[in-house]
Amino acid sequence: MPKVLQIMARNEKYILLALGGNAFQTKGEIGTTENYWKNAYRAADTIVKIVKEGYKVAITHGNGPQVGVILEWMERSKDRIPPLAMDIAGAMTQGWLGYLLMQSIHNTLIKEGVKDSVKGVVAIVNQVLVSKDDPAWQNPTKYVGSYYDEEEAKKLAAEKGWVIKKDPRGGYRRVVPSPDPKANVEVGAVKKLISEGWIVIASGGGGIPVIQESDGTLKGVEAVIDKDLAGEVLATNLEVGTFVILTDVDGAYLNFGKPDQKKLDVVTVSEMEKYYKEGHFKAGSMGPKVLAAIRFIKHGGKKALIGHLKNGYEVIKGESGTMIVPD
């Protein structure tokens, strides 16, 4: 192992920060340019606070709303401009959201007088490897894109070969597979950049999903990777000590939404795994976050944190949110 990675291994001052979709478009917002910049600067404030304390930072982010927007653009303009594949849409969001974060973090570093503490901020277009044999290919579950009525949904399914299901929130939508992430293709570049003092934005939206052919070549696939599970893969590969998931709730709860709900503060990984298996965390919301935290600790991480984006600094300091630690 190179010397720089020996120094870096499981160092709590090295953090991977996973920002939820609310980092860019909060509930009730329509997604204007002003909305995006406001929320990017809010995330940047948290990031720069921890940089000022000497942390080395890598960042990943969700892209669910933004991929939906791009797919709708494609659908609405399909008569004039040929629609592109989902892997290309994912790459587009990495550039879009990476740019917002790069500039807002850069400007906040200047505002706080700590620009010289880092080499700079960089976002990379990042592929994540999934398996051809993942069972998710036979059971697409991830809703993407526009809502359709039943007649239009049947027509699109026949024309395009899409799998379309009724969305519990109303209407019919396309569903795509959400395979488990296996490896981050460009992790070597991310390691080198962090070790040289860069703040790195990578694995955006769970990464661009690709499969590997028998000759080693890569091919993009129509899928969506969960960004927290992909974030765990990156965090483990980078050998960071701390993995932070910031979302729109203040931690993980038992019996969430019920009269006897109970927020978890500090929990061992075996306790959290027990609660996960008991079904306390829903598959479409807290479930993947908790699973990612469990995997990170079981793969050697020192602590995983889950909390609200608006309290990001307090979550990282252990003053808010849920902390998962080794047994």
N, C-alpha and C positions, 0 to 999 in steps of 0.2 A: 504494500500500500504506500503511495507517495506520502512524503512527510507532511504536506499540508493537510491531507485527509486524516492522518493520525492526530494532528492537533484539533481538527474539526470534529472528530468522532464523538458523537453523543455529548456535545458541549451545549449546555443550556443557553449559552449566549448566541447560539445559532438557531434561528426560528424559521419555520415555514408558516406563513399566515394565509389561511383560506378565507376569502371574502365571498359571502353569499350574493345572490342576485340583487338583494336590496342595497348592495354597495353602490349600485348605479341608478336603480329605478325603484323607489320605495312605493309602498301601497298607496293608491290614490293618485299617483302621478301618471301623466300621459306619455312621458318619455321625451320631453323636449331637450334640446341642446343644453338649455339652462339647468334642467333637472340633472342631466348627466354630469355636468361640471360641478354643480353644488355637491353632489354625493361623492364624486371622486375626490374633491378637496377634503370632505369629511373623513374619508378613509385615509387620505394622505396625512392628516393631522395625527391620527393614531400611529401610523407607520413612522413618522418623523420623531414622535415622542420616544419610541423605543430605540430608534437609531441613536438618539442623543444619549441614551444610557449604555451605549456600546454594543448593542445587538447587531449581528449580521442577519440580514433579512432576505428571504425569498418569498414571493407572493404568488398565489394562484387565485382564481376567481371563477364564479359562475357565469353562465351566459344564456340561461334558459329564455328569459324574455327577449334577448337580442337575436338569438337564432330564430325564435318565433317571428320576430319582425322581418328578418331577412327572407324567411320562407314565404311570408305573406307578400312582401314586395315581389318575389319571383312569381307567385301565383297570380297576382293582379296584373303583372306585365307580360304574362306568358305568351300572349298573342303577338307581341312585338319583339320580346327578348327571350331566347331559350332559357328555361330554368336550369340552375346548376345543382350539382349533387350536395348532399348534406355535409360531407367532409370539407368541401370548399366553403360552405356557409360557416362552418366552425372556424376555419382559418380566417375568414373575414372578421369574425367577432374577436379573435385574438388580436388582430391589428387595431380594430376599433377601440376596444376596451383597454388594450395595452397602451395605446397612445394617450388616452385620458389619464391613466395612472402615471405614466412616465412624466407627463408635463406637470400634473398636480403635485407629485412628490418632489420633482426638481424645483418647482417654484416655492414649495413649502420649506424645503431645505435652505433655500436662499433667504426666505423671510425669517427663519429661525436662526440664521447665522451659522449653520452647520454644514454648508455645502461642501466644504473641504474635508469633511469626515468620511466621505465616500467618493469612489471614482466617478460614479454617475448612476443613472437608472436606465435599465434596458429591458425591453420585452422581446421574447423570442417566439417565433412560430414553432409550435412544439407538437410532435406526434406521440401518441401513446399506443402501445401494442396491445391488441386483444387476440383471443384465440379463435381460430376457425371452428373449434369444437365446443365453444361455449353454448350451454343450453338456451341462453337468451335468444339465439337466432331462431329457435323454434317457438318462442313465446314472447313476441314484442309487447312491451308494456308501457313504454315512454311516450306520452302524448306530445306532439309537436305541431306547430303551424296553426292554420286557420280552423275555424269552426264551420261545419257544413250542415245543411239539412239532410234528411235521410236519402232523398232522391239523388242529390248531387254527390253524396258520399258513395253511393252504389256505383254511380257513373265513373267517378275517379278511381275507385277500386278496380273496376273492369278495365279502364283505359291504361292506368299506370302500374297496375299490379300491387298497389299499396294495400297494407292491412289497415282497415279503418274500424274503429270501435266507438261505441257511445261513451261520451265523456260524462262522468257523474256531475260535472259542473254545468252540463247542458250541451246539446248538439252532438255532432259526430266529428271526430278528429282522426288524423293519421296517428298510428302508433309505430314506433320503431324499436329495435332491440337495444338493451342497455347492458352490454357485456362487461364482465369484470376486467379491470385494467391489470395487465401483467408486467409491463416495463415501460419506462420513459425513454424514448429513443434518443433524445438529445441531452440526457442527464449529464454526460461528460462536460458539455459546454456550460451547463448551469453550474456545476461544481467549480470549474475553472474561474468563471466570472465572479462567483461569491468569494472564493478564496483570494481573488485579487482586489476585493473591495467594492464590487458593484452590488446594487440592489437589483434583483432579477425577478421579472414577472414571467412565469412559465406555466405550462399545463393548463392554460385558460380554458374554461368550459369543460374540464375533464380531459383536455387534449384532443387533438385530431385523431379519430379512431382509425387505426391501420392494422392490417393483418400481414404476416410475413409469409412469402411463398417459399417453396422448397429450395430455390436458388438464392435465397436471402433478400430478394427484392421486396419492397413494401407496396401495399395497395390500400387506398382509402376505401372505407365501407360506410354504408348508410346505417348509422347508429349514433347513440348519444351515451357517453361515458359519465357516470356520476362524478362530479368534480371533487367531492370529499374523498371518495375511494381512490381516485387518481392522485389526489393531493397526498394521501398516505403513502402511496408508492413512491412519489417524488421525495417526500420527507424521509422515508426510510433509506432510499438510495443515496440521499445527500448526507445521511447520518447526523441529522440535526437532533438536538436534545428535546426541543419543544415544538409541538404541533398545535396550532391555534385555529379553531373553526369559529368564525364570527357570522352570526345569522340574525334573524329578527325576533328571537326569544332569548330570555336571560339565562338559559341553561337547560339541562335535561331534567325532565320530571317523571316521577312515577304517577300513574293514573292521571295523565295530563288532561285537563278540561273537566275533570270530575270533582265533586265536592271534597274528596279526600286527597286531591293531588298534593304531591310532595316534591319539592325541588331538591336535587342532589347537589351537595356542595363538594366534598372530597370523597372519592370512591376508588376502591382498588379495582384493578382490571378484572379479577375473578368475580367480584360483586357485580360489576357492570355487565359482564358476559352473562351472568345469571339473569339479570333483569332483562337483557336483550332477548334471551331465549324464551323468557316468559311472555314476550310480546308487548312490553311497555312502550315501545317506540315504533311509530308508524313507518311503513316502508317508504311512503312518499315525502316524508318530512324529516323527523329526527332519526329515523332508523339508520340511514346510510352514514350519518354523522357519528353516531355512537359506534357503529361497526368499524368505521375508519379509525376512531380513537382506540378501540380495542386492538385492532391489528397493529397500530403504531406501537403501543406499549408492548405487545407480545413479540414484536420484532426488535425490541431493545430500546425503544424510546424512553425518555425519563419522565415526561408528563405530557398529557394531551388536555387541551382546554376547549370548552364550548361555551359561548356566551353571546351577548347582544353586540352588534356592531357599534352602536352608540356608546357602549362602555368598553370599547376594545382595549384601551390602555389599562383599565382596572382589571379586565379579564387576564391580561398578560401578567399583571402584578399579583394575581391570585386573590384579588379583593372582590371579584364578581364572577358569576358564571359557575360552571361545573368543571372540576379538575379530576382527571383519571390518572392514577399513579400505579406503579408496579406493586405486586403483593409484598 
